[in-house]
């Protein structure tokens, strides 16, 4: 059950980060192209 929760939490985080504009992403030290790698660790 933990893996399922982790999957959905990461999916939600990726979706929320993807909705931020590039300026806000830069403020937290991310580029749009890095979101997936940061969330999923690959």
Secondary structure, DSSP 8 states (H G I E B T S, - for coil): -HHHHHHHHHHHHHHHHHTS-HHHHHHTT--GGGHHHHHH--
